[in-house]
Amino acid sequence: MTAPTEAPLSGLRVLDLATLFAGPLAATMLGDFGAEVVKIEHPRKPDPSRGHGPTKDGIGLWWKLLGRNKRNLTLDLSTPGGRDVLLRLAASSDVIIENFRPGTLERWGIGWEELSAVNPRLVLTRVTGFGQFGPYASRPGFGTLAEAMSGFAAITGEPDGPPTLPPFGLADSIAALATAYAVMAALAGRDRTGEGQVVDLAIIEPILTVLGPQPLWYDQLGYVQERTGNRSRNNAPRNTYRTSDDQWVAVSTSAQSIAERVMRLVGRAELIDEPWFASGTTRAEHSDALDEAVGTWMARHTRDDAISAFEKAEAAIAPIHDIRDVMEDPQYRALGSVAEVPDPELGPLRMQNVLFRLSRTPGSIRWAGRPHGADTEEILTGLGLSGPDIAALRAEGVL
């Protein structure tokens, strides 16, 4: 089970020591493009994602996604035997991704000092809720806390409703993308200097970055963004609208030309001549009037007719999909955004495909998440451990 030689990250070895969810997802992204990813789990406490969400035949489906393209090794890193095996693995690896609380690896004798001693080219990637230092560093950290602290929840929801958290791992997923990028940046630095380094990624930071210029607005204007529901303070009309067949669509008018096309389409071209229509910000101040115009028109048309009319007018619209719609959408199908993956435990599985398409060195899903410890013997044998060595480690509870 090796990566295709033409894959862009073929030859790169990644040790995934992390759990829930940013670190492991970053490792998945690297594995999708050819990295050899070894997932290291505690022998008696598997990655919790194996038990998160719905299961089939007792097998966690989330793990099938998160664990894809990874080989699986069990190892108790807190034991002397586990420490020794990890150092042997680290000596021939390029990247370690971990998310233990700061100081944990050091307490086990496998911190940066020990790891870099056996492999000066190693990139140690530390993904935690709050980073490696500061007053919150030792706190347990999850994506939900980042969604709260970053300002995301404060601007999400209806104006008269509570701050709203996303119903999925948003901050973790954003942090995973940032982590994969950070790993590649560190490896590019290694190519120039010949030396590895430590990546310190706090989950509270990437989501803050994607929230836009809020710090700048506050610093320069004292402006604090508030909850606006599905509306925007930057342009209008921008909302979700119910169609005559009780479906929903989303409309965006970030560009002035699009806003004008929408108004002509819905029969309210006179609004274009209003002085306030000339910019997105001033249009947003008249969201009630613009939403009334678009909403009234939508209520007279089915979803398909509305989308067709908007397409002919070259205006921006999209249906509000649930996952059933996503699986059937012709654009997703054309892109191959959902891939079918064979699995010996559950049969064919459909899951999200790799993140992007490369014309010469594409990524691929080679297998879905494998059983706990499925590759332990093979990996340790590849390290040079004998059968009796492996048996002794099992007897000690290391594996």
N, C-alpha and C positions, 0 to 999 in steps of 0.2 A: 504494500500500500504506500507507494511513493508518489510524489508530485510529478506531473509531466515535465520533462526536461525543458520544454519551451516556456513554462510558466515563469513570470518575471521574478518571483521570489524563490524559485527552485534553488536548493542548496542552503537556504537559511533555516536554522533550527531555532525554534521558540519553545521555551518551557512555560507553560501556563499553570501558575500556582494559585490563580485568583478564583473568586467565587462571586456570584450575584452583583452586578451583571456586566459592569463596564469593562473590567479587565478581561474576562472570558470572551466577550463579544469582540473586543479589539483583536484578540488572538484568533478568533474565527475569521475575521476579515483578512488577516495576514495569511491564514491557511487557505482561504479561498483563492489566493493568487500564488499558491505553490509552496509556501513555507511549510516545513515539516514541524507540526505542532504536537508537542507531547503534553497532554493534560495530566497533571499530578493531583490526585485526590487522596484524602485521608482514607486508610483502609476500612475504618469502621464508621466514618461520617462522610458519605459521598457529597459531591457538590449539591447544595440545596435545590438548584434548578431542576434536578432530576425529579423532584416532588412538587414543583410549582405548577399550578394550573391543571387543566384537564389531563387525564391519563387514558390510555387505551391498553387493555390487557395488563394493567398494572405498570405500564411503561410511560414515563413522563414525556409528553410531546414537545414541551419547550426544550428539553435536553436534546432532542433529535435535531433541532435547529442550532442551538448554542454549541453543541458538541461535534458538529459536522467537521469533517476533514481533520480530526484530531485522533491521535493514538492515545490510549489510556493506560496510565501507570498508577498503582497505589503505592503510597509512601508516607510514613509518619515522620514528618520533618523535625519533630521535636525530640526524636531519639538520636543517639549517636550513630546508629546504623543508617537512619534516614539522612542525617547530615552528610555522612560519607558518600552515600549514593548521589545525593544532589550535587555535591562538589565534583564528583566524577562526570555527571551529566553537564554541569556548567562549563567544565573544561573544554567541551566540544560543542558548545552552543553559542548562539549569537545574541539571543534576547531572553531575558526572564521577565515575566509579567506577574506581579504579586499585589495583593491588596490587604495584607495583614496590617493591624494597627502599628504605627511607628514604634520601632524598637523590638518588635517580635522576632524578626529574622536575626537581629543582633543577639538577642537572648539565646537563640538556638545555635549560635556560632556560625551562621551563614549570612551575615550582613555583607555590605559592600566591601569591607576590608578583606574578608576571606574569599569572596567570590572573585574580586578583581585580582587577587593573588594567584588564583588558579587559571584565570583567563583575563588578561588586561584588555582584551578587545570586547569584552562583554558589555551589553547595554542592559542595565537593571532598571526596569520600568515599574515605578511604585504608584499605584492608583488608589487613593484613599478619599474619604469624604471631604477632609479639610486640609490635606497636605501634610508634609512631614514636620512642620514647625508652626508655632503660633498658639494662642490660648485654647483653641478647639482641637488641636491635632490629635489628642488622645481619645476624643469622643468617638463612639460608634457613628459611622456615617453612611447614609443611604441616599439614593437619588431623590426620594421624597423630601428630604431635608434640604437638598440643593434647590429643588423646585420652589420651596418655601423661601429660603434665604436669598436667592438670586434676584427676587422681584417678579419672577414668572407668575406665581399664584396671585400676587397683588394686582396684576393687570388683567387677569383672566377671569371671565364670568360677567354676569350682568351688572350694571351700575348699582342696582339696589340689592344685589345678592352677595354672598360671601366670597372671599378669595377662593379660587378653584384650582385643585390639583388635577393633573392629567390622569386618565385611567390606565396608564401604561408607563413603562420605564423611560420617560423622556430624557431626564437628565443623565441617566446611565447610558442611554444610546448616544447622546451627543458626546458624552465623555469618551465613549468607545471610539467614535470617529476621531476625536482629538488625540486619543492615545495611539491609534494606528498611525496617524500623521506624525506624532512625536517620535515614535519608534523609527520611522523612515528618516526623519530629520537627524536623529542621533546616529543612525547608520551612515547617512551621508557624511556627517562630521567625522565618523570613524574612518571612512574611506580617505579623507584628507590627512588626518592626524595619526591614524593607526591605533588610536586608543578609544576604549569604550567610555561610558559615562552613566550617570544616574539621571533618569527622567522622574521628576516629581510632579504628578498631575493630581490636582484636587478637583473632585467632581463638582464643587460649587463654582468653578471658574469657567469651563466651556459654555455652560448654559447662560452665564452672565454675558459672555461675548456675543452669543447669537441673539440676545434680546435687543440689540441695536444700540443707538447712541444715548441711552438713558443717562449714564454718568455725565456725559458731555452736556446734555440738556440741563441737568441739575446744576452742574458746576457753573455754567455760563448764564443760566436764566432762572435758576431756582425752580425749574419746572419738574413736577412729579406726575408721571403718567398715571392715569386712573383707568378703572375698568370701563370698557365701552361695549361689552357683549361682542357681537359679530361685526360691529362697526369699527371704523378706523378714524383717528384724529387727523390722518394725513391725506385722505381722499374720500370721495363719495360719488355715486352710490357704491357701497361695499358692504354686502350683507348676504344672508341666506333668505331665499324667498320660496314660498309654497306655490306650486303649480295647481292647475285645475284638477289634475288626477291625484292630488294629495301626495305628490312627490316634492322633493326639495332640490334647489339648485343654488350655487354660489356665483356671485357676480363680483368682478374686480374692475376698477377703473383707475388704476395707478397712472396711466398715461392720459393726458388731456384729450387726445384724439379719440381714445376709446370711450371716454365719458360722453363726448359729443355724439358718437355713433349710437350709444345706448339711448340717449334722450330722443334722437330722431326715430329710432326703432320703436320705442314705446309711445310715440305720438306726442311727445312733450318738447318739441324742438324750441319752443319759445323760451324755455329755461336757459338755453345756451346763451341767450342775449343778456341775461342778468349779469351785472358787474361781478357778483360773487362767484360766478361759475368759472372764472378765468384761472383759478388755481385749485389744486387739491385741498389745501388747507381751508380755504374759504368755502369750497363745496362741502367739506365735512361739517362746517357750521350750519349747514342747511340740510342735514341728513334726513330730517323728518319729511321734508317736501320731496326729496329725491327718492327716498324709500317708498313713499306713497305712490309716486309715479311708476316706479318699476314694479312694486308689489301688486298694484291694480292690474297692470298689464299681464304679469305672470299668472294671476288668478283666472285669467281668461284663456290660458293656453296650457296644453299638456306639457309635460317635461320634454318629450321628444320634439314637439313642435317648437318649443321655446329654444332649445339648443340649436335646432336647425335654423331658426330665424337669426339667432345671434351669430352663428357661423357665417351665414350669408352676408350679414352686416359687418363681419370681421370685428366683432365685439367679444369680450372675454367672458366665458361662462363654463361651468363644470357641474355635473350632477353630484349630489351628495351620495356617495357610495357607502354601503356597508360591505363587509368582507365577501358576501355572496356576489355582489355586483363587481367587486374587484376581480374575482376569479373568472368572470365572464367578459370583462371589458375588452373590446377589440384592441385598444392601444396597448394595454398591458400584455395582451397575447402577442401582438406584433413584436414587442420588445423582448418577449421571453422573460418577463419580470418574475413569473412563478415557474419554478422548475420541478420536474418530477424526478425523484431520487429513489433508486431501489434500496430496500432495507431488509436484511434477513430476519429481523424480528417482527416487523409490522407489514411487510410488503411495500408496494410503491407509495411514496410520500410526496405530497406537493408542499413546497415551501418557497420563501423568497429566494430568488436567484442571487448571484454575486452582484455587488453594488453598481458596477459599471462595466462597459464593454471596451476591451483593448483590441485593436485591429490585428496586431501581430502576436501578442503574447497574452491570450485571454485567460481569465480565471475560470474555475470550474468547481462544482460540488462532486467530490469523489466518493464520499459516503456520508451518511447521517451519523448522529451521535451514537457511539458504541457503548456496550455494557461496561459497568464499573470494573476497572482493572483489566479489561480484556487483553491488553497488549503488554502486561507486566513482564511475563516470561521473555517475550521476544526482545523487549527493550533492554532488560538487564543482561540477557545473553549477549546482545550487541555491545554492551559495555565491557564484556570479558568476564562476567561472573559465571561461575560454574553451577551446575545443578545443585550440588551440596551447599554452595554459597547462598543460592536463592532459598533453598529449604531452611537454612539457618536463619535467614532474615525473616522468613515467615514464622518460624518458631518464636522469634523474639517479638513478634507483633509489629515489625517494621513495615511489612507489606500487607 
